[in-house]
Amino acid sequence: MTLAEAPPNTAGLISDAQRAEYEENGYLCLPDFVGQEWLDELNAVTAEFVEASRSETSSGVEFDLEPSHTAEAPRLRRLNYPVDRHPTYARFTFEGPPAQLAAALLGGPVRYHHSKLNFKWSGGGAEVKWHQDIQFWPHTDFTPLTIGVYLSDVDADMAPMGVVPRSHRGPLYDQYGADGSWAGAINDADVAGLDLDRVVYLSGPAGSVTVHNCCMIHGSLPNTSPRPRPLLLQTYSAIDSYPVAQVGLNSILDSHGGRICGGEASQMLTVHGRRMHGAPDFSDTGPPTIFGSQHQGDGYM
């Protein structure tokens, strides 16, 4: 059995009420969802990467560093592609609680999209402006969700993730700047029209999990506390949901992008409510001709 085929155990993970709450509000916050054994393992591996970052002087493929990062005082914004960096991250993502929770919420096997580890360093770790995820990596539907795991205790002073409940049912905002360049955030004029009095900040002890739908408006303030706020994030979709090629980040996924957790790919997909059985993935074999496909085995030349 391969890593991606490991069956997610969803029995008793969440209640029907929690599943309905996610569908209605677009988010969940589940305290103490990840056990201490996993946390110890993840934190030990994460500490190794923080140590390794000391030798880096600028952001690159592996690390996104704050401008004030130094060897003496590391300040990380992100570890990119963690599932490609260490087998512990991969095992957690494909066999552990996040994959199981995604399968429980989406009702069956799920398709992994990407992962990242955001650090939100202490003493002013970067703000994340209000935004929606789906514009970064459009899919054929809106089932994608992101599951975040707090690797340490997170209280209100540490800039926990904030969400606008039920905003996943509303408009999909333009996230380009006034000059036409990609800004990755909702513009100020649209933000002014949001009811930010409804924002819920998702704090909790180490091991707490956040879940938000791909259309959810969310963000976080700078972390002005003396403690960093590492948040390990994994994104999954329903098995019949596919990323739209050549748009946003969909062309630069990690080596596991598209892996199935809890089943096998069937090439079934749904677009505009119409279900179809797509052709196989020919990326490894090269495209056949329609003649070869239609006449294989009958001696046609």
Backbone bond lengths (Angstrom), bond angles and torsions (degrees), N, CA, C in turn:
res aa  C-N    CA-C-N  psi(-1)  N-CA   C-N-CA  omega(-1)  CA-C   N-CA-C  phi
1 M - - - 1.469 - - 1.515 109.75 -
2 T 1.301 116.87 129.82 1.454 120.55 179.52 1.513 110.62 -83.42
3 L 1.325 114.38 166.49 1.457 120.76 179.74 1.521 110.96 -54.34
4 A 1.340 116.47 -47.33 1.461 119.99 -174.30 1.520 112.65 -71.58
5 E 1.369 117.67 -19.97 1.450 119.84 -178.23 1.521 112.73 -89.05
6 A 1.333 117.68 -6.07 1.455 120.69 -177.61 1.521 109.94 -55.56
7 P 1.336 117.58 124.13 1.463 119.11 -175.23 1.518 112.09 -70.96
8 P 1.339 118.18 126.21 1.454 119.29 177.42 1.517 110.82 -72.11
9 N 1.310 117.12 131.76 1.454 122.34 178.02 1.521 108.35 -91.75
10 T 1.329 116.72 104.79 1.460 120.39 -174.26 1.522 113.36 -102.89
11 A 1.318 117.34 -2.32 1.462 120.18 -175.03 1.530 111.00 -60.66
12 G 1.312 116.29 122.54 1.456 121.48 174.64 1.510 115.54 72.72
13 L 1.334 117.90 7.45 1.466 119.48 -177.59 1.519 111.97 -66.99
14 I 1.317 116.17 -46.83 1.459 120.85 179.18 1.522 108.83 -136.15
15 S 1.313 115.46 159.31 1.461 120.93 179.41 1.524 110.14 -90.49
16 D 1.321 115.57 165.95 1.461 119.67 174.77 1.523 110.52 -60.66
17 A 1.334 116.25 -35.26 1.468 120.27 179.73 1.524 110.96 -65.28
18 Q 1.334 116.97 -39.33 1.469 120.03 178.34 1.519 111.13 -68.13
19 R 1.313 116.49 -38.85 1.468 119.83 177.80 1.528 109.90 -63.79
20 A 1.327 116.84 -41.96 1.464 120.75 178.14 1.522 110.96 -66.41
21 E 1.329 116.74 -35.99 1.469 120.91 177.75 1.523 110.60 -63.47
22 Y 1.324 116.38 -41.68 1.466 119.41 177.31 1.525 110.62 -62.39
23 E 1.322 117.32 -46.04 1.463 120.50 -178.88 1.524 110.99 -61.21
24 E 1.325 117.29 -39.48 1.459 121.14 -176.47 1.521 112.40 -77.07
25 N 1.327 117.24 -47.10 1.466 121.70 -171.80 1.519 114.02 -97.81
26 G 1.340 117.49 -18.94 1.455 120.47 177.58 1.507 115.09 86.27
27 Y 1.331 117.70 6.06 1.463 119.73 -179.39 1.525 109.78 -156.55
28 L 1.323 115.42 163.39 1.460 124.05 170.18 1.513 108.34 -142.37
29 C 1.319 116.26 154.27 1.463 122.41 168.21 1.518 106.89 -133.32
30 L 1.326 116.56 117.07 1.460 122.60 -173.20 1.522 109.44 -116.85
31 P 1.335 118.30 102.29 1.470 120.86 -178.44 1.526 111.71 -64.83
32 D 1.334 115.94 144.77 1.472 122.73 172.36 1.529 112.78 55.43
33 F 1.320 117.88 33.56 1.462 120.64 -175.73 1.524 111.78 -74.78
34 V 1.318 116.91 -34.60 1.470 122.01 -179.12 1.522 108.86 -99.35
35 G 1.324 116.44 130.32 1.455 121.46 -174.90 1.524 114.04 -74.31
36 Q 1.325 114.71 166.62 1.457 121.29 -174.99 1.525 112.76 -64.41
37 E 1.317 117.51 -34.74 1.470 119.58 -179.71 1.527 110.87 -61.61
38 W 1.326 116.02 -45.78 1.460 119.40 175.95 1.523 111.21 -62.56
39 L 1.330 116.75 -43.93 1.464 120.08 -178.44 1.522 111.50 -60.51
40 D 1.329 116.26 -43.66 1.467 119.47 179.89 1.526 110.68 -60.93
41 E 1.322 115.93 -42.70 1.463 120.29 -178.65 1.531 110.95 -67.00
42 L 1.325 116.69 -45.26 1.466 120.90 -179.38 1.519 111.66 -65.79
43 N 1.324 116.94 -41.25 1.464 119.63 -179.29 1.525 111.88 -68.45
44 A 1.330 117.11 -34.48 1.462 119.58 177.82 1.530 110.67 -65.15
45 V 1.324 116.38 -44.17 1.463 120.28 178.54 1.524 110.60 -65.83
46 T 1.322 116.65 -41.93 1.464 120.66 -179.99 1.518 111.29 -61.84
47 A 1.321 116.82 -39.32 1.467 120.29 177.93 1.526 111.09 -61.14
48 E 1.331 117.29 -34.58 1.463 120.57 177.57 1.529 110.99 -63.49
49 F 1.319 116.70 -39.29 1.464 119.45 -179.82 1.524 111.93 -73.00
50 V 1.316 116.84 -36.08 1.468 119.04 174.56 1.523 109.48 -60.38
51 E 1.322 116.58 -42.81 1.462 120.88 178.73 1.530 110.52 -63.31
52 A 1.330 116.45 -42.73 1.465 120.22 -179.58 1.522 111.92 -64.80
53 S 1.319 117.00 -28.38 1.467 120.18 -178.12 1.522 112.66 -68.45
54 R 1.319 117.34 -16.17 1.469 120.20 -178.73 1.529 111.78 -60.55
55 S 1.314 116.65 -28.42 1.469 120.00 -177.95 1.528 112.51 -85.04
56 E 1.330 117.04 -3.15 1.466 120.95 -179.22 1.525 110.10 -94.40
57 T 1.320 115.77 141.74 1.464 120.30 -179.73 1.528 112.93 -112.65
58 S 1.333 117.05 -10.23 1.459 120.23 178.45 1.521 108.93 -153.28
59 S 1.316 115.88 163.27 1.459 120.86 179.70 1.524 110.43 -66.23
60 G 1.334 115.32 148.97 1.456 120.83 179.55 1.510 110.36 -151.90
61 V 1.323 116.16 -157.30 1.458 121.11 -177.02 1.522 111.03 -64.29
62 E 1.330 117.21 -37.56 1.463 120.92 -175.27 1.527 112.49 -86.64
63 F 1.321 117.22 -50.35 1.461 121.63 -174.12 1.524 111.57 -113.75
64 D 1.338 115.54 141.26 1.464 121.99 165.62 1.522 105.54 -108.12
65 L 1.339 116.32 116.18 1.462 121.97 -172.55 1.522 111.05 -109.23
66 E 1.330 115.81 147.26 1.457 119.68 171.72 1.530 109.24 -71.26
67 P 1.329 118.24 153.18 1.471 120.55 -179.18 1.523 113.44 -57.17
68 S 1.339 117.53 -28.64 1.465 120.77 -177.56 1.528 113.05 -89.34
69 H 1.330 117.50 8.11 1.466 121.37 179.34 1.526 111.20 -61.21
70 T 1.328 116.73 134.00 1.469 122.46 173.96 1.518 109.11 -138.41
71 A 1.323 115.61 166.74 1.461 119.88 176.84 1.520 111.03 -63.77
72 E 1.329 116.16 -35.77 1.468 120.65 -178.35 1.528 111.94 -74.94
73 A 1.321 116.56 -31.82 1.468 121.29 -177.63 1.526 109.24 -137.74
74 P 1.339 117.07 82.81 1.467 119.94 -178.39 1.529 111.29 -61.17
75 R 1.334 115.31 141.25 1.461 121.10 175.19 1.533 107.60 -138.75
76 L 1.311 115.01 97.59 1.461 121.26 -177.27 1.527 110.38 -96.62
77 R 1.320 115.17 140.31 1.463 119.94 169.14 1.523 110.14 -94.20
78 R 1.339 116.14 -39.80 1.463 118.28 -175.07 1.517 111.00 -157.84
79 L 1.342 115.08 145.35 1.460 123.25 162.22 1.523 106.14 -101.10
80 N 1.328 116.45 116.97 1.461 121.22 -178.48 1.524 111.42 -81.98
81 Y 1.323 116.18 146.24 1.465 123.17 173.69 1.535 113.02 50.32
82 P 1.326 118.99 53.08 1.470 119.17 -176.15 1.524 114.09 -58.36
83 V 1.348 118.58 -31.60 1.464 118.57 -179.12 1.521 111.95 -66.84
84 D 1.329 117.28 -21.45 1.460 120.84 175.42 1.524 112.02 -87.51
85 R 1.322 117.00 -12.73 1.468 120.97 -173.86 1.520 113.33 -91.27
86 H 1.341 116.82 -29.99 1.470 118.77 -175.39 1.526 109.51 -157.30
87 P 1.346 117.61 138.69 1.467 120.31 -178.44 1.524 113.86 -63.34
88 T 1.320 118.22 -24.56 1.468 119.41 177.59 1.520 110.88 -63.90
89 Y 1.328 116.69 -45.01 1.460 119.53 177.18 1.530 110.63 -61.49
90 A 1.334 117.08 -41.47 1.462 120.66 -179.08 1.528 110.84 -64.85
91 R 1.314 117.05 -45.76 1.469 120.39 -179.61 1.523 110.83 -62.03
92 F 1.334 116.14 -41.64 1.459 120.50 178.84 1.528 110.71 -62.76
93 T 1.316 116.70 -42.47 1.463 121.77 -175.39 1.519 112.69 -71.57
94 F 1.332 117.86 -37.65 1.458 120.68 -173.93 1.518 114.23 -98.98
95 E 1.333 117.58 -24.50 1.459 120.24 -178.02 1.522 112.80 -117.35
96 G 1.314 117.23 -16.17 1.450 121.38 -170.00 1.514 115.10 -92.32
97 P 1.334 116.07 -165.57 1.466 122.28 -175.21 1.528 115.34 -54.06
98 P 1.352 121.00 -38.26 1.472 117.84 -178.33 1.530 113.14 -62.38
99 A 1.338 117.08 -45.44 1.464 119.96 179.58 1.522 110.86 -64.08
100 Q 1.321 116.34 -38.79 1.458 120.34 179.17 1.526 111.01 -65.20
101 L 1.326 116.29 -42.49 1.459 120.31 179.73 1.526 111.12 -66.78
102 A 1.336 116.97 -42.66 1.467 120.08 178.21 1.524 110.80 -59.61
103 A 1.340 116.72 -42.92 1.461 120.53 179.35 1.522 111.11 -64.62
104 A 1.329 116.80 -37.84 1.465 120.20 178.83 1.524 111.33 -65.84
105 L 1.324 116.88 -38.80 1.465 120.56 -178.37 1.524 112.64 -76.98
106 L 1.330 116.68 -34.35 1.465 120.55 -175.24 1.521 113.01 -97.89
107 G 1.330 116.56 -3.69 1.454 119.95 170.42 1.504 116.08 80.59
108 G 1.322 118.02 34.26 1.457 119.51 176.82 1.505 111.72 151.09
109 P 1.326 117.53 -165.68 1.463 120.46 178.44 1.523 111.10 -54.26
110 V 1.320 115.49 149.49 1.464 120.08 -176.75 1.522 110.15 -127.31
111 R 1.326 114.65 160.08 1.460 121.97 179.35 1.531 108.18 -106.74
112 Y 1.320 116.43 120.24 1.464 121.30 177.28 1.525 109.85 -73.99
113 H 1.344 116.25 140.07 1.466 120.29 178.59 1.518 111.85 -111.83
114 H 1.336 118.81 -59.02 1.466 120.37 179.92 1.525 109.67 -163.35
115 S 1.327 115.37 170.21 1.465 121.00 175.84 1.522 109.11 -143.11
116 K 1.324 115.45 162.62 1.459 122.15 177.55 1.518 108.09 -162.01
117 L 1.318 115.99 158.19 1.462 121.80 177.09 1.519 107.82 -121.23
118 N 1.340 116.13 105.86 1.462 121.97 178.10 1.520 109.51 -91.46
119 F 1.334 116.67 132.17 1.463 119.53 -173.48 1.525 114.09 -96.76
120 K 1.327 119.08 -32.75 1.469 120.63 -176.76 1.528 109.58 45.14
121 W 1.348 115.34 70.28 1.466 121.09 -171.14 1.527 111.80 -63.49
122 S 1.316 115.61 157.79 1.465 122.19 -178.88 1.524 111.23 -67.15
123 G 1.324 115.47 162.29 1.456 120.79 175.05 1.506 114.45 64.50
124 G 1.342 116.76 38.96 1.463 119.65 174.95 1.503 115.49 112.87
125 G 1.341 117.96 19.69 1.463 120.95 178.01 1.510 111.77 -50.36
126 A 1.309 116.79 142.86 1.467 124.04 -163.38 1.522 114.10 -55.15
127 E 1.324 114.69 139.65 1.462 123.06 170.72 1.523 109.54 -65.91
128 V 1.326 116.25 146.21 1.463 121.91 168.69 1.525 106.56 -114.84
129 K 1.329 116.69 113.00 1.463 121.19 -175.01 1.530 110.78 -70.12
130 W 1.324 114.97 162.36 1.459 120.59 -179.41 1.526 109.92 -59.85
131 H 1.316 115.50 129.59 1.460 120.32 -177.46 1.517 110.03 -157.96
132 Q 1.324 115.54 170.79 1.459 124.17 170.50 1.521 107.96 -120.41
133 D 1.322 116.73 146.72 1.465 120.77 -174.10 1.525 114.02 -80.74
134 I 1.326 117.43 -35.48 1.463 120.04 -166.79 1.526 112.62 -60.82
135 Q 1.329 117.79 -27.79 1.467 119.26 178.97 1.528 111.80 -69.23
136 F 1.328 117.24 -23.58 1.468 121.12 178.26 1.526 111.10 -72.12
137 W 1.326 116.73 -33.33 1.463 120.89 -176.54 1.538 109.93 -149.67
138 P 1.342 118.02 73.95 1.466 121.24 -176.44 1.528 112.92 -55.78
139 H 1.333 114.39 146.57 1.457 122.71 177.00 1.531 109.54 -123.68
140 T 1.327 114.66 174.43 1.459 119.87 179.02 1.520 112.37 -76.35
141 D 1.328 118.12 -7.80 1.459 121.77 173.00 1.522 108.29 -151.62
142 F 1.317 116.03 -170.62 1.461 120.21 -176.31 1.528 112.01 -114.67
143 T 1.339 116.23 29.41 1.465 119.24 175.96 1.524 114.05 -78.15
144 P 1.348 121.15 -21.13 1.464 118.18 -175.76 1.526 112.75 -54.80
145 L 1.306 114.62 139.88 1.461 121.85 177.36 1.516 108.71 -138.31
146 T 1.305 114.84 154.63 1.465 120.39 179.06 1.515 109.08 -117.82
147 I 1.320 115.05 131.76 1.458 122.75 -179.47 1.517 108.19 -111.62
148 G 1.317 116.18 119.73 1.459 122.03 179.34 1.515 111.04 -107.58
149 V 1.314 116.05 143.12 1.467 121.73 178.85 1.518 108.83 -122.28
150 Y 1.323 116.54 119.53 1.463 120.74 175.19 1.528 108.78 -75.33
151 L 1.327 116.28 119.07 1.465 120.57 -178.53 1.521 112.33 -83.17
152 S 1.322 117.56 -10.24 1.464 122.06 174.76 1.520 107.90 -142.39
153 D 1.334 115.94 168.49 1.462 119.86 178.34 1.527 109.96 -59.51
154 V 1.319 116.79 137.53 1.465 121.81 -179.94 1.524 108.56 -129.20
155 D 1.336 115.30 118.17 1.461 119.73 176.98 1.526 109.83 -111.25
156 A 1.319 115.80 -177.31 1.461 120.96 -173.76 1.520 112.94 -63.33
157 D 1.337 118.11 -22.71 1.465 121.41 -178.95 1.525 112.94 -80.69
158 M 1.339 117.13 -7.82 1.464 120.91 -172.48 1.525 113.10 -103.99
159 A 1.323 116.56 18.80 1.471 121.82 177.68 1.525 112.45 57.60
160 P 1.347 117.23 57.95 1.464 118.60 176.04 1.523 111.06 -64.73
161 M 1.309 115.75 162.41 1.458 120.08 177.67 1.526 110.39 -60.26
162 G 1.340 115.40 136.78 1.457 120.92 174.69 1.516 110.35 -112.11
163 V 1.329 116.84 140.16 1.462 121.79 179.74 1.527 109.27 -127.67
164 V 1.325 115.84 152.97 1.465 121.86 174.76 1.526 107.01 -103.88
165 P 1.334 118.05 101.97 1.464 120.34 -175.07 1.525 113.13 -52.92
166 R 1.324 114.75 138.17 1.466 124.89 176.81 1.528 113.91 68.94
167 S 1.324 117.23 4.06 1.471 118.83 177.74 1.525 112.05 -68.87
168 H 1.341 117.23 -14.89 1.466 119.53 177.64 1.524 111.78 -67.92
169 R 1.321 116.49 -13.42 1.463 121.10 178.53 1.530 112.13 -94.55
170 G 1.315 116.96 -2.82 1.456 121.54 -174.38 1.514 113.67 -98.96
171 P 1.333 116.86 -158.41 1.470 121.33 -176.85 1.525 112.56 -64.41
172 L 1.325 114.73 154.01 1.460 121.87 169.73 1.526 106.40 -99.62
173 Y 1.318 116.15 112.34 1.462 121.04 -168.98 1.525 112.31 -84.30
174 D 1.328 115.17 149.42 1.460 122.06 172.65 1.528 108.17 -70.53
175 Q 1.324 116.85 129.22 1.457 120.79 -176.89 1.532 111.89 -116.43
176 Y 1.327 114.65 29.38 1.459 121.83 171.61 1.523 109.33 -96.82
177 G 1.338 115.93 152.42 1.448 121.25 177.59 1.514 111.85 -79.65
178 A 1.338 115.61 173.97 1.468 121.38 -178.87 1.523 111.99 -61.81
179 D 1.338 116.79 -26.94 1.466 120.36 -179.47 1.525 112.95 -87.20
180 G 1.343 116.38 3.19 1.454 120.42 178.46 1.512 115.06 89.69
181 S 1.333 117.88 -1.94 1.467 120.64 178.51 1.529 109.93 -87.72
182 W 1.308 115.06 154.42 1.464 120.78 -179.56 1.521 109.53 -67.84
183 A 1.341 116.66 124.77 1.462 121.76 -179.70 1.520 111.98 -105.86
184 G 1.331 117.61 -22.86 1.453 120.80 179.62 1.513 113.73 69.21
185 A 1.319 117.21 21.34 1.463 121.94 -179.16 1.518 109.12 -152.74
186 I 1.321 115.71 154.02 1.460 121.48 175.72 1.525 108.43 -68.84
187 N 1.324 117.64 136.33 1.464 119.57 -175.64 1.526 111.59 -70.40
188 D 1.316 115.73 160.82 1.463 121.53 -172.51 1.524 112.41 -59.36
189 A 1.323 116.97 -37.83 1.461 119.83 -179.01 1.526 111.14 -63.43
190 D 1.329 116.87 -41.57 1.465 120.02 178.41 1.523 111.25 -71.96
191 V 1.326 117.16 -37.69 1.468 120.06 177.40 1.524 110.38 -60.26
192 A 1.333 116.44 -37.70 1.468 120.43 -179.95 1.524 111.53 -61.01
193 G 1.321 117.19 -24.40 1.455 120.95 179.79 1.516 114.35 -90.71
194 L 1.331 117.47 -2.58 1.462 121.14 179.11 1.525 110.62 -82.12
195 D 1.317 115.93 147.93 1.466 120.82 175.75 1.529 108.39 -88.72
196 L 1.322 115.64 82.49 1.465 120.14 -176.01 1.523 112.25 -76.87
197 D 1.323 117.61 -4.75 1.464 119.79 172.81 1.525 110.63 -68.01
198 R 1.322 116.33 -17.32 1.468 120.27 -179.43 1.523 112.74 -89.66
199 V 1.317 118.46 -2.05 1.468 121.01 -175.89 1.527 110.65 -58.91
200 V 1.324 115.34 136.03 1.462 122.34 174.45 1.524 107.30 -114.39
201 Y 1.328 116.66 126.33 1.464 121.15 178.48 1.524 109.12 -96.79
202 L 1.318 115.99 128.36 1.460 122.74 -169.97 1.521 110.45 -98.37
203 S 1.308 116.28 89.38 1.465 121.56 177.86 1.524 109.09 -102.93
204 G 1.333 115.86 170.70 1.456 119.33 178.47 1.512 111.59 166.99
205 P 1.330 116.71 168.62 1.463 120.54 178.23 1.522 111.59 -70.11
206 A 1.324 116.11 165.88 1.466 120.83 176.68 1.523 109.67 -51.37
207 G 1.320 115.77 137.40 1.454 120.80 -177.65 1.511 113.89 94.08
208 S 1.328 116.63 -7.05 1.464 119.44 175.78 1.523 109.66 -69.98
209 V 1.316 114.99 149.35 1.460 121.64 -176.31 1.521 109.94 -120.85
210 T 1.327 115.58 136.00 1.460 121.67 170.48 1.522 108.36 -108.13
211 V 1.313 116.14 144.15 1.462 121.89 175.27 1.520 107.39 -130.94
212 H 1.329 117.59 130.64 1.463 118.92 173.67 1.523 110.79 -140.92
213 N 1.317 114.80 141.10 1.455 122.19 177.95 1.523 110.47 -68.39
214 C 1.320 116.34 154.21 1.464 121.35 -175.12 1.525 113.66 -63.35
215 C 1.333 117.84 -19.06 1.471 121.17 179.95 1.528 112.46 -98.05
216 M 1.319 117.52 -1.10 1.460 122.27 -178.11 1.527 111.30 -67.42
217 I 1.328 117.56 133.15 1.462 121.55 171.47 1.522 107.70 -77.79
218 H 1.332 115.80 125.42 1.463 119.52 -177.59 1.523 109.94 -151.69
219 G 1.319 116.15 166.64 1.460 122.61 179.90 1.513 109.25 178.24
220 S 1.322 116.53 -174.25 1.465 120.39 178.49 1.522 109.76 -158.24
221 L 1.315 115.43 154.18 1.458 123.00 -179.33 1.526 110.28 -82.65
222 P 1.328 118.86 169.26 1.469 120.24 171.21 1.527 110.11 -61.89
223 N 1.306 116.06 146.62 1.466 121.20 178.16 1.524 109.05 -88.85
224 T 1.321 116.54 100.50 1.470 120.82 -178.32 1.517 112.48 -92.33
225 S 1.323 117.40 1.77 1.466 120.49 179.14 1.531 109.93 -77.06
226 P 1.340 117.88 168.99 1.472 120.44 177.69 1.527 113.62 -83.63
227 R 1.335 117.56 8.37 1.465 121.46 -176.25 1.529 110.39 -121.36
228 P 1.333 118.10 134.74 1.466 120.18 175.22 1.526 110.71 -69.42
229 R 1.328 116.08 161.07 1.464 121.40 -176.63 1.528 110.01 -128.04
230 P 1.336 118.35 75.49 1.463 120.15 -179.65 1.527 111.67 -70.53
231 L 1.325 115.78 129.18 1.465 122.66 -179.40 1.524 107.86 -130.12
232 L 1.326 116.47 112.55 1.464 122.82 -179.89 1.526 108.40 -89.59
233 L 1.332 116.48 121.22 1.466 122.16 -171.97 1.522 111.50 -116.62
234 Q 1.331 115.69 135.08 1.466 122.93 176.75 1.521 109.14 -130.31
235 T 1.323 117.43 135.30 1.463 121.88 179.91 1.527 110.12 -114.50
236 Y 1.328 114.98 132.71 1.465 122.72 179.05 1.529 108.58 -133.82
237 S 1.331 115.78 160.17 1.463 120.90 172.14 1.519 108.35 -133.88
238 A 1.336 116.18 172.73 1.457 119.72 171.11 1.526 109.12 -59.81
239 I 1.317 116.56 155.74 1.464 120.69 -174.46 1.528 111.80 -64.07
240 D 1.348 117.69 -26.65 1.467 119.41 -179.57 1.523 112.31 -97.71
241 S 1.325 116.26 19.04 1.464 122.32 175.12 1.522 108.45 -105.81
242 Y 1.333 116.50 133.88 1.463 120.83 -176.13 1.524 110.72 -126.70
243 P 1.338 117.90 142.87 1.464 120.00 173.61 1.523 111.11 -68.72
244 V 1.315 116.03 145.14 1.464 121.75 178.50 1.527 108.07 -82.70
245 A 1.318 116.66 118.43 1.463 121.69 -174.15 1.521 111.54 -63.97
246 Q 1.321 115.17 147.23 1.466 124.30 172.34 1.531 112.95 65.24
247 V 1.331 116.64 22.26 1.459 120.64 173.26 1.523 107.96 -123.39
248 G 1.322 116.40 124.93 1.456 120.68 176.27 1.515 113.04 62.89
249 L 1.333 114.88 -134.34 1.462 121.30 -175.47 1.522 113.30 -84.03
250 N 1.323 118.08 -1.33 1.461 119.99 -172.77 1.523 114.02 -65.19
251 S 1.328 117.54 -18.02 1.467 119.71 -179.54 1.523 112.89 -94.94
252 I 1.338 117.29 -2.26 1.471 119.64 -177.26 1.525 110.73 -129.72
253 L 1.329 116.18 43.71 1.456 120.67 178.64 1.522 110.14 -76.13
254 D 1.342 115.75 167.50 1.457 119.32 175.82 1.525 109.53 -72.42
255 S 1.331 116.25 178.95 1.462 120.01 -173.09 1.522 112.93 -69.10
256 H 1.336 117.59 -13.46 1.465 121.02 -179.57 1.525 112.67 -98.85
257 G 1.333 118.83 -1.84 1.457 121.22 -176.38 1.519 111.94 -54.19
258 G 1.322 116.95 129.55 1.458 121.87 -178.76 1.509 114.47 93.94
259 R 1.343 117.99 -5.07 1.466 120.01 179.07 1.528 110.69 -63.26
260 I 1.328 115.43 146.49 1.456 121.61 178.69 1.523 109.51 -99.06
261 C 1.305 116.48 133.03 1.462 122.48 175.36 1.523 108.40 -107.02
262 G 1.339 116.06 117.92 1.456 120.56 175.07 1.509 114.75 90.91
263 G 1.319 118.38 19.37 1.451 120.55 179.40 1.511 110.82 177.50
264 E 1.309 116.33 -162.62 1.454 122.19 178.45 1.523 109.39 -127.40
265 A 1.322 116.04 146.67 1.459 120.44 178.85 1.526 110.00 -63.94
266 S 1.318 116.56 136.62 1.461 120.79 -179.11 1.521 112.42 -117.11
267 Q 1.339 117.43 -2.89 1.461 123.61 -176.72 1.529 112.58 65.65
268 M 1.342 116.94 15.92 1.455 120.20 172.85 1.523 108.62 -81.57
269 L 1.316 116.90 139.38 1.454 120.54 175.78 1.518 109.65 -149.80
270 T 1.334 114.63 159.27 1.459 121.46 180.00 1.518 108.43 -125.25
271 V 1.324 116.76 124.52 1.461 122.41 178.95 1.523 107.94 -128.83
272 H 1.331 116.74 125.69 1.468 121.69 -177.94 1.528 111.09 52.97
273 G 1.331 116.20 38.13 1.449 120.33 176.84 1.512 115.07 78.45
274 R 1.331 117.62 1.87 1.468 121.16 -178.97 1.527 109.17 -107.52
275 R 1.317 115.34 121.69 1.460 121.35 -175.68 1.530 109.89 -91.95
276 M 1.325 115.22 137.73 1.463 119.23 179.07 1.523 109.96 -146.08
277 H 1.334 113.86 160.92 1.458 121.92 177.19 1.526 107.06 -104.66
278 G 1.337 116.79 101.86 1.453 121.30 -176.15 1.520 112.55 -73.72
279 A 1.309 115.96 163.49 1.465 121.97 177.58 1.526 110.16 -64.39
280 P 1.333 118.07 161.79 1.466 120.75 177.46 1.527 111.57 -62.02
281 D 1.300 115.43 164.75 1.465 121.73 173.75 1.529 107.85 -79.28
282 F 1.321 116.73 113.79 1.463 121.56 -176.83 1.526 112.61 -96.91
283 S 1.328 117.66 13.61 1.465 119.43 -173.22 1.521 112.48 -64.75
284 D 1.329 118.13 -27.35 1.466 120.53 -179.67 1.530 112.70 -90.38
285 T 1.326 116.93 -29.95 1.468 120.23 -173.48 1.519 113.39 -100.84
286 G 1.325 117.05 -16.65 1.453 120.14 -173.15 1.520 110.13 87.24
287 P 1.324 117.61 154.50 1.465 119.98 -174.55 1.523 112.10 -74.69
288 P 1.341 117.74 136.53 1.464 120.19 172.50 1.522 109.30 -81.38
289 T 1.313 117.48 165.37 1.463 119.57 169.92 1.523 108.28 -84.94
290 I 1.315 116.80 159.78 1.460 119.73 177.11 1.529 110.39 -63.80
291 F 1.351 116.09 -29.62 1.462 119.50 179.53 1.527 110.57 -67.27
292 G 1.342 115.20 -44.59 1.453 118.33 179.87 1.514 112.35 -64.19
293 S 1.334 116.48 -39.03 1.461 120.30 -179.63 1.520 111.44 -67.36
294 Q 1.344 116.88 -41.81 1.462 120.25 -174.26 1.521 113.16 -79.06
295 H 1.327 116.00 -22.33 1.466 118.11 -173.66 1.522 112.97 -120.59
296 Q 1.356 116.83 15.63 1.458 117.80 -177.87 1.532 109.92 -62.78
297 G 1.327 114.57 133.96 1.455 120.46 176.24 1.515 115.41 86.73
298 D 1.355 118.24 -4.61 1.473 118.02 -178.08 1.523 112.77 -107.13
299 G 1.346 116.38 11.08 1.450 119.73 177.22 1.505 114.54 79.70
300 Y 1.333 117.02 7.83 1.474 119.75 -179.28 1.515 109.82 -68.49
301 M 1.328 116.84 137.16 1.459 122.45 178.54 1.528 108.08 -122.79
